[in-house]
Amino acid sequence: MAVRPNTTYKGSLYAKTDSADIGPLTVMLVNDNTGMPVATASVQGISTEWKRYEFTLTTGKVEPSAENHLLLTVGHAGKLWIDLVSLFPPTYKNRENGNRADLMEMMAGCIQSFCGCRRQLSRGRPDRREVRLEEHDRPLVDRPTHRSPWNYQSSDGMGLLEFLEWSEDLHMQTVLAVYAGYSLKGDHIHPGRS
């Protein structure tokens, strides 16, 4: 994971435990070469019900490096379930689940217009099931995942809302394409079927 000096990273995760005495959950960014933590946070009160927990990790005077990993530990032995772990550096315009500031600043400074495509919305999926727009206006945790045409699992972290915010941040006019029933590899849905 890329780490920069004097930077605050916003993180979140969903967790539950089988007993409330598992202790605090410690979240650390650890340097791969030294094994030393470069930032640490503590998440208190993990409950027996699924909940979202937020944390911040702030680095000090460290060397910029991409050789780091995220380490999660608990205070006591027990069962802990974790899902949807997320860690973001400062994002462009401080948007939640936003875009990398350096890439957005580069795009803002060098393009006058841009044509992008939220592919799954306009091209459909290989399993012949289109991605429905209402699936993308939910909180990230409630968005269904799916196999992409490139055969990896997509979380839709960059869903329709984020695509529109990206366009807005760069002052681009947005044109949405509507799925017409034709997917990649020639698959299609016959008229009148859903």
N, CA and C atoms as a LAMMPS dump frame, in Angstrom:
ITEM: TIMESTEP
0
ITEM: NUMBER OF ATOMS
582
ITEM: BOX BOUNDS ff ff ff
-5.0000000000000000e+02 5.0000000000000000e+02
-5.0000000000000000e+02 5.0000000000000000e+02
-5.0000000000000000e+02 5.0000000000000000e+02
ITEM: ATOMS id mol type element x y z
1 1 1 N 0.851 -1.17 0
2 1 2 C 0 0 0
3 1 3 C 0.898 1.235 0
4 2 1 N 0.543 2.183 -0.811
5 2 2 C 1.332 3.413 -0.897
6 2 3 C 1.096 4.268 0.346
7 3 1 N 2.188 4.752 0.927
8 3 2 C 2.125 5.578 2.128
9 3 3 C 2.982 6.812 1.911
10 4 1 N 2.443 7.962 2.313
11 4 2 C 3.176 9.224 2.235
12 4 3 C 3.34 9.799 3.637
13 5 1 N 4.341 10.651 3.838
14 5 2 C 4.535 11.234 5.167
15 5 3 C 3.443 12.24 5.52
16 6 1 N 3.182 12.361 6.822
17 6 2 C 2.25 13.358 7.363
18 6 3 C 0.913 13.368 6.617
19 7 1 N 0.348 12.201 6.452
20 7 2 C -0.894 12.044 5.691
21 7 3 C -1.906 11.272 6.528
22 8 1 N -3.166 11.699 6.463
23 8 2 C -4.24 11.003 7.172
24 8 3 C -5.034 10.166 6.182
25 9 1 N -5.183 8.895 6.506
26 9 2 C -5.917 7.93 5.7
27 9 3 C -7.214 7.599 6.425
28 10 1 N -8.332 7.665 5.704
29 10 2 C -9.63 7.345 6.297
30 10 3 C -9.985 5.905 5.96
31 11 1 N -10.339 5.156 6.991
32 11 2 C -10.657 3.755 6.785
33 11 3 C -11.991 3.379 7.386
34 12 1 N -12.507 2.262 6.92
35 12 2 C -13.734 1.703 7.482
36 12 3 C -13.743 0.206 7.229
37 13 1 N -14.555 -0.477 8.007
38 13 2 C -14.752 -1.907 7.815
39 13 3 C -16.054 -2.3 8.491
40 14 1 N -16.577 -3.436 8.083
41 14 2 C -17.726 -4.036 8.738
42 14 3 C -17.205 -5.219 9.531
43 15 1 N -17.694 -5.376 10.758
44 15 2 C -17.202 -6.463 11.59
45 15 3 C -18.276 -6.902 12.571
46 16 1 N -18.117 -8.136 13.044
47 16 2 C -18.893 -8.656 14.174
48 16 3 C -18.054 -9.737 14.827
49 17 1 N -18.36 -10.044 16.071
50 17 2 C -17.633 -11.051 16.821
51 17 3 C -18.616 -11.969 17.53
52 18 1 N -18.135 -13.123 17.967
53 18 2 C -19.017 -14.03 18.695
54 18 3 C -19.071 -13.71 20.184
55 19 1 N -18.149 -12.856 20.668
56 19 2 C -18.215 -12.427 22.061
57 19 3 C -17.64 -11.02 22.166
58 20 1 N -18.28 -10.226 22.997
59 20 2 C -17.888 -8.82 23.102
60 20 3 C -16.554 -8.626 23.814
61 21 1 N -15.971 -9.671 24.399
62 21 2 C -14.715 -9.5 25.126
63 21 3 C -13.487 -9.792 24.268
64 22 1 N -13.638 -9.658 22.945
65 22 2 C -12.497 -9.89 22.047
66 22 3 C -11.467 -8.769 22.169
67 23 1 N -11.889 -7.661 22.772
68 23 2 C -10.967 -6.542 22.973
69 23 3 C -10.962 -5.602 21.792
70 24 1 N -10.118 -4.592 21.83
71 24 2 C -10.089 -3.638 20.717
72 24 3 C -9.492 -4.275 19.463
73 25 1 N -9.938 -3.787 18.336
74 25 2 C -9.362 -4.159 17.042
75 25 3 C -8.314 -3.103 16.714
76 26 1 N -7.092 -3.531 16.518
77 26 2 C -6.01 -2.602 16.184
78 26 3 C -5.751 -2.671 14.684
79 27 1 N -5.706 -1.517 14.049
80 27 2 C -5.468 -1.407 12.613
81 27 3 C -4.137 -0.703 12.428
82 28 1 N -3.247 -1.311 11.659
83 28 2 C -1.914 -0.735 11.47
84 28 3 C -1.515 -0.765 9.999
85 29 1 N -0.853 0.28 9.565
86 29 2 C -0.099 0.263 8.319
87 29 3 C 1.325 -0.121 8.699
88 30 1 N 1.825 -1.213 8.134
89 30 2 C 3.122 -1.749 8.521
90 30 3 C 4.067 -1.73 7.325
91 31 1 N 5.294 -1.257 7.538
92 31 2 C 6.304 -1.257 6.49
93 31 3 C 6.757 -2.69 6.224
94 32 1 N 6.727 -3.112 4.956
95 32 2 C 7.095 -4.479 4.585
96 32 3 C 8.55 -4.803 4.901
97 33 1 N 9.441 -3.834 4.791
98 33 2 C 10.878 -4.074 4.959
99 33 3 C 11.318 -4.102 6.416
100 34 1 N 10.744 -3.203 7.225
101 34 2 C 11.179 -3.127 8.621
102 34 3 C 10.26 -3.879 9.57
103 35 1 N 9.021 -4.129 9.145
104 35 2 C 8.043 -4.755 10.034
105 35 3 C 7.488 -3.805 11.076
106 36 1 N 7.862 -2.533 10.991
107 36 2 C 7.427 -1.534 11.964
108 36 3 C 6.166 -0.819 11.484
109 37 1 N 5.252 -0.517 12.42
110 37 2 C 4.053 0.237 12.033
111 37 3 C 4.397 1.688 11.706
112 38 1 N 3.771 2.215 10.656
113 38 2 C 3.951 3.621 10.3
114 38 3 C 2.727 4.438 10.702
115 39 1 N 1.621 3.763 11.045
116 39 2 C 0.416 4.428 11.548
117 39 3 C -0.441 3.368 12.228
118 40 1 N -1.099 3.75 13.33
119 40 2 C -1.897 2.809 14.112
120 40 3 C -3.184 3.478 14.564
121 41 1 N -4.272 2.699 14.577
122 41 2 C -5.558 3.16 15.103
123 41 3 C -6.197 2.015 15.87
124 42 1 N -7.117 2.365 16.764
125 42 2 C -7.816 1.362 17.559
126 42 3 C -9.317 1.515 17.351
127 43 1 N -9.985 0.385 17.13
128 43 2 C -11.439 0.366 16.978
129 43 3 C -12.005 -0.336 18.206
130 44 1 N -12.791 0.39 18.989
131 44 2 C -13.337 -0.142 20.243
132 44 3 C -14.755 -0.669 20.046
133 45 1 N -15.139 -1.581 20.918
134 45 2 C -16.544 -1.988 21.02
135 45 3 C -17.084 -2.804 19.871
136 46 1 N -16.303 -3.722 19.325
137 46 2 C -16.827 -4.596 18.276
138 46 3 C -17.961 -5.417 18.884
139 47 1 N -19.121 -5.387 18.251
140 47 2 C -20.3 -6.049 18.818
141 47 3 C -20.572 -7.389 18.141
142 48 1 N -21.602 -8.065 18.601
143 48 2 C -21.985 -9.357 18.033
144 48 3 C -22.909 -9.197 16.826
145 49 1 N -23.198 -7.978 16.448
146 49 2 C -24.003 -7.681 15.259
147 49 3 C -23.12 -6.989 14.225
148 50 1 N -23.413 -7.216 12.938
149 50 2 C -22.662 -6.531 11.886
150 50 3 C -22.848 -5.029 12.025
151 51 1 N -21.736 -4.3 12.068
152 51 2 C -21.767 -2.841 12.114
153 51 3 C -20.594 -2.299 11.318
154 52 1 N -20.737 -1.055 10.905
155 52 2 C -19.647 -0.36 10.218
156 52 3 C -18.839 0.407 11.249
157 53 1 N -17.524 0.275 11.157
158 53 2 C -16.608 0.972 12.054
159 53 3 C -15.66 1.825 11.216
160 54 1 N -15.419 3.042 11.672
161 54 2 C -14.517 3.951 10.969
162 54 3 C -13.265 4.177 11.8
163 55 1 N -12.167 4.467 11.124
164 55 2 C -10.906 4.749 11.803
165 55 3 C -10.074 5.656 10.913
166 56 1 N -9.088 6.32 11.508
167 56 2 C -8.133 7.114 10.735
168 56 3 C -6.727 6.674 11.109
169 57 1 N -5.873 6.642 10.115
170 57 2 C -4.459 6.329 10.296
171 57 3 C -3.67 7.538 9.827
172 58 1 N -2.818 8.075 10.685
173 58 2 C -2.031 9.256 10.333
174 58 3 C -0.555 8.923 10.426
175 59 1 N 0.137 9.136 9.321
176 59 2 C 1.573 8.878 9.3
177 59 3 C 2.324 10.094 9.831
178 60 1 N 3.529 9.866 10.277
179 60 2 C 4.406 10.951 10.722
180 60 3 C 5.461 11.204 9.661
181 61 1 N 6.687 11.406 10.11
182 61 2 C 7.791 11.655 9.184
183 61 3 C 8.341 10.315 8.688
184 62 1 N 7.679 9.769 7.706
185 62 2 C 8.102 8.494 7.114
186 62 3 C 8.526 8.74 5.669
187 63 1 N 9.313 7.841 5.137
188 63 2 C 9.687 7.912 3.729
189 63 3 C 8.508 7.461 2.873
190 64 1 N 8.232 8.147 1.763
191 64 2 C 7.192 7.654 0.858
192 64 3 C 7.555 6.253 0.38
193 65 1 N 6.571 5.364 0.385
194 65 2 C 6.842 3.979 0.014
195 65 3 C 5.565 3.283 -0.396
196 66 1 N 5.681 2.354 -1.33
197 66 2 C 4.555 1.497 -1.709
198 66 3 C 4.694 0.119 -1.077
199 67 1 N 5.714 -0.068 -0.266
200 67 2 C 5.98 -1.373 0.345
201 67 3 C 5.45 -1.401 1.775
202 68 1 N 4.139 -1.418 1.887
203 68 2 C 3.448 -1.439 3.168
204 68 3 C 2.23 -2.336 3.052
205 69 1 N 1.729 -2.799 4.179
206 69 2 C 0.5 -3.587 4.176
207 69 3 C -0.348 -3.199 5.378
208 70 1 N -1.624 -3.557 5.313
209 70 2 C -2.569 -3.285 6.383
210 70 3 C -2.646 -4.52 7.269
211 71 1 N -2.528 -4.344 8.571
212 71 2 C -2.568 -5.444 9.521
213 71 3 C -3.665 -5.179 10.543
214 72 1 N -4.539 -6.161 10.749
215 72 2 C -5.614 -6.075 11.735
216 72 3 C -5.367 -7.116 12.815
217 73 1 N -5.393 -6.706 14.078
218 73 2 C -5.23 -7.639 15.195
219 73 3 C -6.284 -7.334 16.252
220 74 1 N -6.553 -8.317 17.115
221 74 2 C -7.495 -8.122 18.218
222 74 3 C -6.788 -8.391 19.539
223 75 1 N -7.408 -7.928 20.628
224 75 2 C -6.8 -8.04 21.939
225 75 3 C -6.824 -9.439 22.527
226 76 1 N -7.867 -10.211 22.241
227 76 2 C -8.018 -11.538 22.822
228 76 3 C -8.458 -12.528 21.746
229 77 1 N -8.186 -13.806 21.992
230 77 2 C -8.6 -14.849 21.049
231 77 3 C -10.125 -14.902 20.963
232 78 1 N -10.619 -15.23 19.792
233 78 2 C -12.056 -15.34 19.558
234 78 3 C -12.342 -15.325 18.08
235 79 1 N -13.607 -15.403 17.726
236 79 2 C -14.006 -15.359 16.323
237 79 3 C -14.371 -13.926 15.946
238 80 1 N -13.841 -13.499 14.805
239 80 2 C -14.105 -12.157 14.291
240 80 3 C -14.372 -12.267 12.799
241 81 1 N -15.48 -11.709 12.364
242 81 2 C -15.804 -11.667 10.937
243 81 3 C -15.589 -10.233 10.466
244 82 1 N -14.923 -10.088 9.335
245 82 2 C -14.616 -8.766 8.779
246 82 3 C -15.003 -8.758 7.31
247 83 1 N -15.561 -7.636 6.851
248 83 2 C -15.949 -7.506 5.449
249 83 3 C -15.792 -6.053 5.015
250 84 1 N -15.624 -5.857 3.735
251 84 2 C -15.57 -4.545 3.084
252 84 3 C -14.599 -3.588 3.782
253 85 1 N -13.351 -4.022 3.906
254 85 2 C -12.303 -3.183 4.482
255 85 3 C -11.896 -2.148 3.439
256 86 1 N -11.843 -0.89 3.838
257 86 2 C -11.54 0.194 2.911
258 86 3 C -10.567 1.167 3.568
259 87 1 N -9.583 1.621 2.806
260 87 2 C -8.639 2.619 3.293
261 87 3 C -8.326 3.586 2.159
262 88 1 N -8.579 4.871 2.394
263 88 2 C -8.398 5.892 1.371
264 88 3 C -7.412 6.955 1.82
265 89 1 N -6.492 7.346 0.937
266 89 2 C -5.709 8.559 1.199
267 89 3 C -6.638 9.758 0.982
268 90 1 N -6.161 10.971 1.212
269 90 2 C -7.012 12.123 0.901
270 90 3 C -7.48 12.043 -0.556
271 91 1 N -8.758 12.259 -0.765
272 91 2 C -9.332 12.169 -2.107
273 91 3 C -9.574 13.559 -2.679
274 92 1 N -9.768 13.603 -3.975
275 92 2 C -10.035 14.866 -4.665
276 92 3 C -11.318 15.472 -4.113
277 93 1 N -11.24 16.711 -3.676
278 93 2 C -12.35 17.442 -3.078
279 93 3 C -12.908 16.736 -1.851
280 94 1 N -12.099 15.876 -1.242
281 94 2 C -12.46 15.161 -0.015
282 94 3 C -13.764 14.376 -0.124
283 95 1 N -14.037 13.845 -1.308
284 95 2 C -15.248 13.042 -1.473
285 95 3 C -15.075 11.673 -0.816
286 96 1 N -16.124 11.205 -0.132
287 96 2 C -16.114 9.856 0.412
288 96 3 C -16.104 8.87 -0.746
289 97 1 N -15.297 7.817 -0.63
290 97 2 C -15.146 6.827 -1.708
291 97 3 C -14.751 7.524 -3.002
292 98 1 N -13.912 8.569 -2.875
293 98 2 C -13.563 9.416 -4.004
294 98 3 C -12.373 8.942 -4.805
295 99 1 N -11.874 9.821 -5.629
296 99 2 C -10.781 9.511 -6.55
297 99 3 C -9.449 10.058 -6.044
298 100 1 N -8.369 9.457 -6.538
299 100 2 C -7.031 9.907 -6.162
300 100 3 C -6.83 11.362 -6.576
301 101 1 N -6.385 12.161 -5.629
302 101 2 C -6.221 13.596 -5.882
303 101 3 C -5.197 13.861 -6.97
304 102 1 N -4.078 13.131 -7.003
305 102 2 C -3.032 13.403 -7.985
306 102 3 C -3.523 13.125 -9.411
307 103 1 N -4.281 12.049 -9.6
308 103 2 C -4.794 11.741 -10.941
309 103 3 C -5.863 12.744 -11.377
310 104 1 N -6.729 13.122 -10.444
311 104 2 C -7.782 14.082 -10.78
312 104 3 C -7.187 15.453 -11.109
313 105 1 N -6.169 15.878 -10.368
314 105 2 C -5.528 17.158 -10.655
315 105 3 C -4.851 17.13 -12.016
316 106 1 N -4.246 15.988 -12.359
317 106 2 C -3.634 15.861 -13.673
318 106 3 C -4.697 15.957 -14.772
319 107 1 N -5.808 15.254 -14.601
320 107 2 C -6.875 15.301 -15.609
321 107 3 C -7.48 16.683 -15.696
322 108 1 N -7.699 17.322 -14.542
323 108 2 C -8.291 18.663 -14.549
324 108 3 C -7.393 19.659 -15.275
325 109 1 N -6.078 19.436 -15.204
326 109 2 C -5.147 20.378 -15.814
327 109 3 C -4.841 20.134 -17.272
328 110 1 N -5.221 18.979 -17.81
329 110 2 C -4.783 18.692 -19.168
330 110 3 C -5.905 18.361 -20.152
331 111 1 N -7.126 18.231 -19.708
332 111 2 C -8.175 17.878 -20.657
333 111 3 C -9.248 18.956 -20.694
334 112 1 N -9.748 19.177 -21.872
335 112 2 C -10.864 20.099 -22.047
336 112 3 C -12.193 19.348 -22.104
337 113 1 N -12.127 18.125 -22.562
338 113 2 C -13.335 17.297 -22.606
339 113 3 C -12.9 15.846 -22.479
340 114 1 N -13.814 15.024 -22.084
341 114 2 C -13.48 13.618 -21.878
342 114 3 C -14.724 12.785 -22.119
343 115 1 N -14.52 11.652 -22.733
344 115 2 C -15.631 10.724 -22.941
345 115 3 C -15.309 9.461 -22.171
346 116 1 N -16.084 9.169 -21.166
347 116 2 C -15.89 7.958 -20.382
348 116 3 C -17.104 7.078 -20.489
349 117 1 N -16.945 5.842 -20.113
350 117 2 C -18.051 4.907 -20.215
351 117 3 C -18.101 4.071 -18.956
352 118 1 N -19.219 4.09 -18.271
353 118 2 C -19.425 3.158 -17.165
354 118 3 C -19.911 1.889 -17.84
355 119 1 N -18.954 1.063 -18.264
356 119 2 C -19.174 -0.025 -19.199
357 119 3 C -20.321 -0.95 -18.843
358 120 1 N -20.414 -1.344 -17.591
359 120 2 C -21.443 -2.313 -17.24
360 120 3 C -22.843 -1.758 -17.462
361 121 1 N -22.991 -0.448 -17.383
362 121 2 C -24.313 0.138 -17.57
363 121 3 C -24.718 0.172 -19.034
364 122 1 N -23.753 0.266 -19.942
365 122 2 C -24.111 0.407 -21.343
366 122 3 C -23.887 -0.853 -22.163
367 123 1 N -22.99 -1.736 -21.714
368 123 2 C -22.681 -2.918 -22.509
369 123 3 C -23.265 -4.203 -21.96
370 124 1 N -23.756 -4.173 -20.737
371 124 2 C -24.326 -5.382 -20.169
372 124 3 C -23.268 -6.325 -19.664
373 125 1 N -23.71 -7.47 -19.207
374 125 2 C -22.814 -8.429 -18.601
375 125 3 C -22.819 -9.726 -19.389
376 126 1 N -21.754 -10.501 -19.264
377 126 2 C -21.684 -11.759 -20.002
378 126 3 C -22.769 -12.755 -19.611
379 127 1 N -23.316 -12.631 -18.393
380 127 2 C -24.355 -13.575 -17.985
381 127 3 C -25.737 -13.132 -18.471
382 128 1 N -25.76 -12.151 -19.358
383 128 2 C -26.974 -11.667 -20.005
384 128 3 C -27.936 -11.011 -19.026
385 129 1 N -27.416 -10.512 -17.935
386 129 2 C -28.223 -9.771 -16.971
387 129 3 C -27.66 -8.363 -16.891
388 130 1 N -28.438 -7.388 -17.313
389 130 2 C -27.943 -6.018 -17.277
390 130 3 C -27.786 -5.551 -15.834
391 131 1 N -26.906 -4.575 -15.641
392 131 2 C -26.746 -3.972 -14.334
393 131 3 C -27.814 -2.893 -14.208
394 132 1 N -28.605 -2.972 -13.178
395 132 2 C -29.712 -2.024 -13.004
396 132 3 C -29.229 -0.758 -12.29
397 133 1 N -29.697 0.399 -12.77
398 133 2 C -29.249 1.671 -12.214
399 133 3 C -29.516 1.765 -10.72
400 134 1 N -30.655 1.236 -10.253
401 134 2 C -30.972 1.353 -8.826
402 134 3 C -29.994 0.575 -7.945
403 135 1 N -29.242 -0.362 -8.537
404 135 2 C -28.237 -1.085 -7.763
405 135 3 C -27.019 -0.204 -7.453
406 136 1 N -26.892 0.914 -8.148
407 136 2 C -25.711 1.776 -8.01
408 136 3 C -25.959 3.006 -7.16
409 137 1 N -27.211 3.272 -6.752
410 137 2 C -27.455 4.455 -5.927
411 137 3 C -27.618 4.075 -4.467
412 138 1 N -27.177 2.866 -4.114
413 138 2 C -27.213 2.395 -2.738
414 138 3 C -25.871 2.686 -2.065
415 139 1 N -25.853 2.598 -0.729
416 139 2 C -24.543 2.64 -0.065
417 139 3 C -23.671 1.504 -0.592
418 140 1 N -22.369 1.698 -0.573
419 140 2 C -21.432 0.734 -1.132
420 140 3 C -21.659 -0.679 -0.611
421 141 1 N -21.945 -0.818 0.675
422 141 2 C -22.108 -2.149 1.265
423 141 3 C -23.323 -2.89 0.706
424 142 1 N -24.31 -2.171 0.202
425 142 2 C -25.53 -2.794 -0.31
426 142 3 C -25.508 -3.034 -1.817
427 143 1 N -24.412 -2.702 -2.472
428 143 2 C -24.335 -2.918 -3.919
429 143 3 C -23.956 -4.374 -4.195
430 144 1 N -24.69 -5.025 -5.101
431 144 2 C -24.317 -6.407 -5.414
432 144 3 C -23.028 -6.418 -6.228
433 145 1 N -22.224 -7.415 -6.024
434 145 2 C -21.021 -7.548 -6.835
435 145 3 C -21.355 -8.375 -8.067
436 146 1 N -20.465 -8.375 -9.03
437 146 2 C -20.691 -9.17 -10.239
438 146 3 C -19.358 -9.43 -10.94
439 147 1 N -19.338 -10.432 -11.794
440 147 2 C -18.159 -10.71 -12.607
441 147 3 C -18.105 -9.685 -13.73
442 148 1 N -16.931 -9.155 -13.967
443 148 2 C -16.768 -8.183 -15.044
444 148 3 C -16.498 -8.922 -16.353
445 149 1 N -16.589 -8.225 -17.484
446 149 2 C -16.251 -8.861 -18.764
447 149 3 C -14.789 -9.302 -18.823
448 150 1 N -13.95 -8.773 -17.917
449 150 2 C -12.528 -9.142 -17.887
450 150 3 C -12.268 -10.232 -16.853
451 151 1 N -13.352 -10.827 -16.332
452 151 2 C -13.322 -12.002 -15.464
453 151 3 C -12.716 -11.75 -14.074
454 152 1 N -12.961 -10.59 -13.504
455 152 2 C -12.647 -10.373 -12.091
456 152 3 C -13.917 -9.9 -11.4
457 153 1 N -13.967 -10.068 -10.091
458 153 2 C -15.146 -9.673 -9.328
459 153 3 C -15.127 -8.172 -9.1
460 154 1 N -16.166 -7.475 -9.521
461 154 2 C -16.264 -6.026 -9.353
462 154 3 C -17.157 -5.715 -8.16
463 155 1 N -16.699 -4.83 -7.3
464 155 2 C -17.498 -4.429 -6.139
465 155 3 C -18.402 -3.244 -6.457
466 156 1 N -18.237 -2.658 -7.624
467 156 2 C -18.94 -1.437 -8.002
468 156 3 C -18.631 -0.295 -7.037
469 157 1 N -17.409 -0.292 -6.488
470 157 2 C -16.966 0.833 -5.677
471 157 3 C -16.972 2.115 -6.492
472 158 1 N -16.738 1.99 -7.797
473 158 2 C -16.882 3.113 -8.727
474 158 3 C -18.197 2.878 -9.457
475 159 1 N -19.278 3.144 -8.75
476 159 2 C -20.614 2.964 -9.312
477 159 3 C -21.077 4.208 -10.057
478 160 1 N -22.334 4.231 -10.395
479 160 2 C -22.883 5.352 -11.156
480 160 3 C -22.74 6.668 -10.394
481 161 1 N -23.026 6.672 -9.085
482 161 2 C -22.917 7.903 -8.308
483 161 3 C -21.494 8.458 -8.364
484 162 1 N -20.51 7.587 -8.16
485 162 2 C -19.112 8.038 -8.178
486 162 3 C -18.702 8.508 -9.576
487 163 1 N -19.216 7.839 -10.603
488 163 2 C -18.928 8.258 -11.975
489 163 3 C -19.485 9.664 -12.228
490 164 1 N -20.71 9.922 -11.754
491 164 2 C -21.307 11.252 -11.935
492 164 3 C -20.56 12.308 -11.119
493 165 1 N -20.128 11.961 -9.895
494 165 2 C -19.354 12.908 -9.089
495 165 3 C -18.01 13.205 -9.738
496 166 1 N -17.391 12.184 -10.324
497 166 2 C -16.137 12.345 -11.043
498 166 3 C -16.329 13.348 -12.186
499 167 1 N -17.395 13.181 -12.944
500 167 2 C -17.697 14.096 -14.042
501 167 3 C -17.937 15.511 -13.525
502 168 1 N -18.675 15.613 -12.438
503 168 2 C -18.966 16.924 -11.855
504 168 3 C -17.688 17.616 -11.374
505 169 1 N -16.816 16.867 -10.712
506 169 2 C -15.572 17.445 -10.196
507 169 3 C -14.687 17.988 -11.304
508 170 1 N -14.735 17.378 -12.483
509 170 2 C -13.916 17.834 -13.603
510 170 3 C -14.696 18.737 -14.56
511 171 1 N -15.894 19.128 -14.162
512 171 2 C -16.749 20.029 -14.952
513 171 3 C -17.007 19.474 -16.343
514 172 1 N -17.268 18.172 -16.405
515 172 2 C -17.57 17.531 -17.688
516 172 3 C -19.074 17.351 -17.814
517 173 1 N -19.565 17.469 -19.019
518 173 2 C -20.973 17.188 -19.263
519 173 3 C -21.151 15.677 -19.34
520 174 1 N -22.145 15.163 -18.638
521 174 2 C -22.368 13.724 -18.579
522 174 3 C -23.444 13.312 -19.56
523 175 1 N -23.164 12.267 -20.314
524 175 2 C -24.15 11.663 -21.213
525 175 3 C -24.239 10.196 -20.825
526 176 1 N -25.405 9.772 -20.386
527 176 2 C -25.577 8.38 -19.977
528 176 3 C -26.052 7.538 -21.155
529 177 1 N -25.462 6.365 -21.282
530 177 2 C -25.904 5.406 -22.288
531 177 3 C -26.865 4.429 -21.616
532 178 1 N -27.841 3.973 -22.338
533 178 2 C -28.834 3.049 -21.808
534 178 3 C -28.605 1.674 -22.412
535 179 1 N -28.655 0.654 -21.587
536 179 2 C -28.455 -0.721 -22.034
537 179 3 C -29.557 -1.098 -23.023
538 180 1 N -29.161 -1.564 -24.201
539 180 2 C -30.114 -1.882 -25.267
540 180 3 C -30.34 -3.378 -25.412
541 181 1 N -29.806 -4.159 -24.485
542 181 2 C -30.042 -5.597 -24.546
543 181 3 C -28.929 -6.389 -25.199
544 182 1 N -27.863 -5.704 -25.641
545 182 2 C -26.742 -6.4 -26.277
546 182 3 C -25.53 -6.353 -25.361
547 183 1 N -24.938 -7.502 -25.121
548 183 2 C -23.781 -7.615 -24.251
549 183 3 C -22.556 -7.948 -25.072
550 184 1 N -21.426 -8.009 -24.386
551 184 2 C -20.19 -8.383 -25.051
552 184 3 C -20.288 -9.813 -25.579
553 185 1 N -19.462 -10.142 -26.543
554 185 2 C -19.395 -11.462 -27.159
555 185 3 C -20.675 -11.825 -27.908
556 186 1 N -21.462 -10.836 -28.295
557 186 2 C -22.633 -11.073 -29.123
558 186 3 C -23.866 -11.535 -28.386
559 187 1 N -23.812 -11.709 -27.085
560 187 2 C -25.005 -12.101 -26.334
561 187 3 C -26.01 -10.969 -26.378
562 188 1 N -27.293 -11.339 -26.364
563 188 2 C -28.32 -10.315 -26.353
564 188 3 C -29.593 -10.862 -25.733
565 189 1 N -30.464 -9.944 -25.384
566 189 2 C -31.776 -10.281 -24.85
567 189 3 C -32.79 -9.961 -25.932
568 190 1 N -33.672 -10.908 -26.217
569 190 2 C -34.675 -10.698 -27.255
570 190 3 C -35.697 -9.66 -26.783
571 191 1 N -36.233 -8.848 -27.697
572 191 2 C -37.224 -7.827 -27.327
573 191 3 C -38.384 -8.44 -26.571
574 192 1 N -38.861 -7.727 -25.545
575 192 2 C -40.003 -8.19 -24.777
576 192 3 C -39.654 -9.073 -23.609
577 193 1 N -38.375 -9.487 -23.479
578 193 2 C -37.96 -10.332 -22.353
579 193 3 C -37.185 -9.49 -21.354
580 194 1 N -37.236 -9.848 -20.099
581 194 2 C -36.451 -9.115 -19.09
582 194 3 C -35.635 -10.092 -18.287
